[in-house]
């Protein structure tokens, strides 16, 4: 699948690397448009792909054009690509806060897919929520599924408003989990545990618990109850979390991220 990546930053490179590993594309299929000369040299040397500073040049022969730039850069990218894509090309945007309508109008191109990935995609363990403009062909949708499948799970929605919700839950979610891991580590260190040991215990506990929740098919509440003996250590810990407003704080955090996602989209 001939693919152009407009932007070769952390997320763009993660998508490229996972797609190459999965065999979705080969280095010969790829051209990356990246403004920084040192970064272009790195991408070419590391992944064996073609590189350029010109987004229109990268996109010219691509079947899939991946927009992987920062929100503050997207206006310039849309201006560069406006009117240059044909009906056989699909644009796929991972730019946060930019709705389909703005992408379609900016590109002057109706074949647009919008995606909210997350950073575990770097190791093929992400989840990407996506939607597509009505004009996107079956081939364009299949290309999106192939690429996103290389990053982990993909979840299609007809209603674009779910992408703002996904931004708050799964897009920003890794940061919440990392913050929780940080707090667990500091708690362990505070008890007198070596930091290396505390980090290993915290990360493996979070990773294993997530896997158990995913693979057991049980409700998270049931899993919580299953490890909570009345009057035991876990019950004491959960009571302390409840007194501290743990669940309410998480709800507030997700709601704040959701509001901000809507604000960003409304500014386009």
Backbone torsions as a table, in degrees:
resi	resn	phi	psi	omega
1	UNK	NA	114.6	-179.7
2	UNK	-70.1	123.7	-170.8
3	UNK	-135.2	136.6	172.3
4	UNK	-110.7	132.4	172.1
5	UNK	-106.5	115.7	176.8
6	UNK	-93.5	95.8	-172.8
7	UNK	113.4	120.4	-178.9
8	UNK	-116.3	38.2	178.5
9	UNK	-79.3	-160.5	-174.0
10	UNK	-59.6	-50.1	-176.4
11	UNK	-73.2	-39.2	177.5
12	UNK	-60.7	-44.3	178.8
13	UNK	-65.9	-38.6	178.7
14	UNK	-60.2	-44.4	178.4
15	UNK	-63.2	-44.3	178.9
16	UNK	-59.7	-50.5	-176.5
17	UNK	-61.2	-44.7	-179.5
18	UNK	-66.9	-38.3	178.8
19	UNK	-64.7	-38.0	177.5
20	UNK	-67.0	-43.6	179.1
21	UNK	-61.5	-40.4	-178.0
22	UNK	-77.7	-10.2	-178.9
23	UNK	78.0	15.5	177.4
24	UNK	-66.6	-30.8	177.2
25	UNK	-149.3	163.6	175.5
26	UNK	-110.8	162.5	177.6
27	UNK	-54.6	-33.9	-179.7
28	UNK	-67.5	-18.2	-179.2
29	UNK	-85.1	-8.9	-164.4
30	UNK	-115.1	139.3	167.8
31	UNK	-132.1	130.7	-179.7
32	UNK	-110.3	126.9	174.0
33	UNK	-96.0	118.8	-175.7
34	UNK	-143.9	125.9	-175.1
35	UNK	-71.3	-25.7	-175.4
36	UNK	-86.9	122.8	-175.7
37	UNK	-61.3	-44.3	180.0
38	UNK	-62.4	-38.6	179.4
39	UNK	-67.9	-39.9	176.9
40	UNK	-59.0	-45.8	-179.6
41	UNK	-61.5	-40.9	179.1
42	UNK	-62.9	-47.5	-177.9
43	UNK	-63.4	-41.3	179.2
44	UNK	-64.7	-43.6	-177.8
45	UNK	-71.2	-37.3	-175.2
46	UNK	-78.4	-40.7	-172.2
47	UNK	-113.7	-7.8	177.9
48	UNK	70.8	25.4	-177.5
49	UNK	-100.5	160.9	173.7
50	UNK	-74.0	147.3	179.4
51	UNK	-134.8	155.3	178.3
52	UNK	-156.6	161.8	173.2
53	UNK	-91.5	-6.9	-171.6
54	UNK	-105.8	111.9	-179.3
55	UNK	-62.0	-40.6	-179.8
56	UNK	-64.4	-37.5	177.8
57	UNK	-64.3	-43.9	179.7
58	UNK	-62.7	-39.5	-174.5
59	UNK	-79.6	-16.8	-168.1
60	UNK	-53.1	-44.0	-175.3
61	UNK	-111.1	12.9	-175.7
62	UNK	-85.2	145.1	170.8
63	UNK	-82.6	-35.7	-179.7
64	UNK	-123.3	126.5	-179.6
65	UNK	-114.6	109.9	-175.6
66	UNK	-94.8	119.2	177.2
67	UNK	-91.8	106.8	-174.3
68	UNK	-127.2	52.4	-178.8
69	UNK	-111.9	170.4	177.0
70	UNK	-74.0	152.4	-178.7
71	UNK	-53.3	-35.9	-178.7
72	UNK	-73.5	-10.7	179.1
73	UNK	-99.9	-10.5	-168.9
74	UNK	-68.2	-33.6	-179.1
75	UNK	-59.9	-43.8	179.6
76	UNK	-66.2	-37.9	179.1
77	UNK	-66.1	-44.9	178.8
78	UNK	-61.5	-39.4	178.5
79	UNK	-63.6	-40.4	179.8
80	UNK	-64.9	-40.1	-174.5
81	UNK	-92.5	-9.9	-174.6
82	UNK	-53.6	123.5	176.0
83	UNK	76.7	4.6	-176.9
84	UNK	-96.9	-14.9	-176.4
85	UNK	-91.9	144.8	180.0
86	UNK	-105.4	179.0	-171.9
87	UNK	-65.9	-18.4	-179.9
88	UNK	-88.5	-2.9	-178.1
89	UNK	-105.0	139.7	177.0
90	UNK	-114.5	130.3	174.4
91	UNK	-95.9	134.5	179.4
92	UNK	-124.6	117.3	-175.2
93	UNK	-107.4	132.1	171.5
94	UNK	-111.5	16.9	-177.3
95	UNK	-75.2	120.0	-177.1
96	UNK	-65.6	138.2	172.0
97	UNK	79.4	7.7	179.9
98	UNK	-111.7	109.1	-175.0
99	UNK	-73.7	164.0	179.9
100	UNK	-54.1	-43.6	-176.7
101	UNK	-57.1	-45.1	-179.7
102	UNK	-67.2	-36.5	179.3
103	UNK	-68.1	-46.5	179.8
104	UNK	-61.4	-46.0	-179.5
105	UNK	-67.5	-40.9	-178.3
106	UNK	-67.6	-38.7	179.8
107	UNK	-82.3	-17.0	-170.8
108	UNK	54.9	47.8	-172.3
109	UNK	-153.8	123.0	-173.1
110	UNK	-85.4	-9.1	-173.6
111	UNK	-92.8	79.0	-172.7
112	UNK	-128.4	135.1	173.7
113	UNK	-112.8	136.7	176.9
114	UNK	-115.5	134.2	-173.4
115	UNK	-130.9	142.0	166.3
116	UNK	-116.2	98.0	175.7
117	UNK	-86.9	-175.1	169.0
118	UNK	-142.8	167.6	-167.9
119	UNK	-66.8	-24.6	174.0
120	UNK	-60.7	-9.5	172.0
121	UNK	-56.6	-24.6	-179.9
122	UNK	-58.8	-26.7	178.9
123	UNK	-116.0	17.9	179.7
124	UNK	74.3	20.0	-177.1
125	UNK	-120.5	25.3	-178.8
126	UNK	-88.1	177.6	168.0
127	UNK	-135.4	130.3	-176.7
128	UNK	-117.4	123.9	175.3
129	UNK	-99.4	132.4	-174.3
130	UNK	-144.2	159.4	174.3
131	UNK	-143.0	168.5	-175.5
132	UNK	-138.4	144.5	173.3
133	UNK	-65.4	152.6	-176.0
134	UNK	-55.9	-29.9	-175.5
135	UNK	-77.6	-11.1	-176.9
136	UNK	-64.6	129.7	-176.3
137	UNK	-76.2	169.0	175.2
138	UNK	-60.6	-36.9	178.5
139	UNK	-66.0	-39.8	178.2
140	UNK	-64.8	-40.7	177.5
141	UNK	-65.6	-40.3	179.0
142	UNK	-63.6	-38.0	177.5
143	UNK	-63.5	-41.0	178.1
144	UNK	-63.4	-45.2	179.9
145	UNK	-61.0	-42.0	-179.4
146	UNK	-63.0	-46.0	-179.3
147	UNK	-67.2	-48.2	-176.8
148	UNK	-67.9	-31.8	176.7
149	UNK	-63.3	-28.7	177.2
150	UNK	-70.3	-18.7	-177.9
151	UNK	-92.3	-9.9	-175.5
152	UNK	138.8	-133.8	177.0
153	UNK	-89.4	151.7	173.2
154	UNK	-126.1	146.0	-175.2
155	UNK	-135.6	111.9	-178.3
156	UNK	-88.3	140.6	174.5
157	UNK	-132.1	141.9	174.5
158	UNK	-77.6	-34.8	-174.9
159	UNK	-89.8	113.1	-175.9
160	UNK	-63.3	-23.2	-178.5
161	UNK	-61.6	-23.4	177.7
162	UNK	-65.5	-21.8	179.3
163	UNK	-69.4	-34.3	174.6
164	UNK	-66.1	-37.9	176.6
165	UNK	-66.3	-42.7	179.2
166	UNK	-64.8	-35.2	176.0
167	UNK	-56.6	-43.2	-178.1
168	UNK	-73.3	-32.9	-174.1
169	UNK	-92.9	-60.5	-175.6
170	UNK	-96.4	-30.7	179.3
171	UNK	-67.1	-50.8	177.0
172	UNK	-86.7	-15.2	-174.2
173	UNK	-52.3	-41.6	178.7
174	UNK	-55.2	-35.0	178.7
175	UNK	-64.3	-37.2	177.9
176	UNK	-64.0	-42.8	-179.1
177	UNK	-65.4	-42.0	178.5
178	UNK	-63.5	-37.6	177.4
179	UNK	-63.8	-38.9	177.5
180	UNK	-64.8	-43.3	177.5
181	UNK	-60.8	-44.1	177.3
182	UNK	-55.0	-46.2	-177.9
183	UNK	-65.2	-40.2	177.4
184	UNK	-62.0	-44.0	-179.9
185	UNK	-60.7	-47.6	-179.3
186	UNK	-63.3	-35.0	177.4
187	UNK	-65.1	-42.6	177.9
188	UNK	-63.0	-44.0	178.0
189	UNK	-62.0	-38.9	179.0
190	UNK	-62.8	-27.0	177.2
191	UNK	-79.9	-11.2	-178.7
192	UNK	108.9	6.9	-179.1
193	UNK	-80.4	142.7	174.1
194	UNK	-59.6	141.5	-175.9
195	UNK	-58.1	-42.2	-179.0
196	UNK	-59.6	-42.2	178.4
197	UNK	-66.8	-43.9	179.9
198	UNK	-61.1	-41.0	179.2
199	UNK	-65.0	-43.6	179.2
200	UNK	-62.3	-45.5	-179.4
201	UNK	-64.3	-42.2	-178.3
202	UNK	-66.6	-47.9	-176.4
203	UNK	-67.5	-40.8	179.7
204	UNK	-69.0	-34.5	177.8
205	UNK	-64.8	-44.7	179.1
206	UNK	-66.5	-45.4	-179.1
207	UNK	-63.3	-45.3	-178.9
208	UNK	-67.6	-38.1	179.2
209	UNK	-66.8	-39.9	176.5
210	UNK	-62.6	-42.2	179.1
211	UNK	-65.5	-41.1	178.0
212	UNK	-62.2	-43.4	179.2
213	UNK	-62.3	-37.6	-178.6
214	UNK	-73.6	-43.2	-169.3
215	UNK	-92.5	-20.7	-177.6
216	UNK	-77.3	-27.8	-175.8
217	UNK	78.3	1.8	-180.0
218	UNK	-85.7	152.3	175.2
219	UNK	-65.5	139.6	179.2
220	UNK	-55.0	-35.3	178.7
221	UNK	-63.0	-39.9	178.6
222	UNK	-66.1	-38.8	177.5
223	UNK	-64.5	-40.3	177.9
224	UNK	-60.9	-46.5	-179.2
225	UNK	-62.1	-35.2	-175.7
226	UNK	-66.2	-21.4	179.2
227	UNK	-108.8	12.1	-177.4
228	UNK	-114.9	101.2	176.7
229	UNK	-85.3	133.5	178.7
230	UNK	-54.3	129.3	178.6
231	UNK	77.4	4.6	-177.0
232	UNK	-93.0	-172.4	-176.5
233	UNK	-66.6	-41.2	-179.3
234	UNK	-66.1	-40.2	177.9
235	UNK	-61.1	-40.2	178.8
236	UNK	-64.7	-40.9	179.7
237	UNK	-66.4	-43.9	-179.1
238	UNK	-66.0	-34.8	176.8
239	UNK	-64.1	-38.4	177.5
240	UNK	-66.4	-40.0	176.8
241	UNK	-62.2	-42.0	179.8
242	UNK	-64.4	-41.7	178.4
243	UNK	-62.7	-32.0	179.3
244	UNK	-83.1	0.5	178.1
245	UNK	74.0	35.9	-175.0
246	UNK	-55.5	-57.1	-176.1
247	UNK	-63.2	-41.4	179.9
248	UNK	-64.6	-37.9	179.2
249	UNK	-65.7	-40.8	177.0
250	UNK	-62.5	-44.4	178.3
251	UNK	-60.3	-43.0	179.3
252	UNK	-63.1	-40.4	-179.4
253	UNK	-64.1	-46.2	-179.9
254	UNK	-65.7	-40.0	178.3
255	UNK	-63.6	-39.3	179.0
256	UNK	-65.0	-42.1	177.9
257	UNK	-65.1	-38.5	179.2
258	UNK	-64.5	-44.5	178.2
259	UNK	-59.9	-42.5	-178.8
260	UNK	-66.7	-37.9	177.6
261	UNK	-61.4	-42.2	178.6
262	UNK	-65.6	-41.6	178.1
263	UNK	-60.4	-44.2	179.9
264	UNK	-62.3	-42.3	178.6
265	UNK	-66.1	-35.7	-179.8
266	UNK	-70.4	-17.7	179.6
267	UNK	-84.6	-1.2	-177.6
268	UNK	-93.8	NA	NA
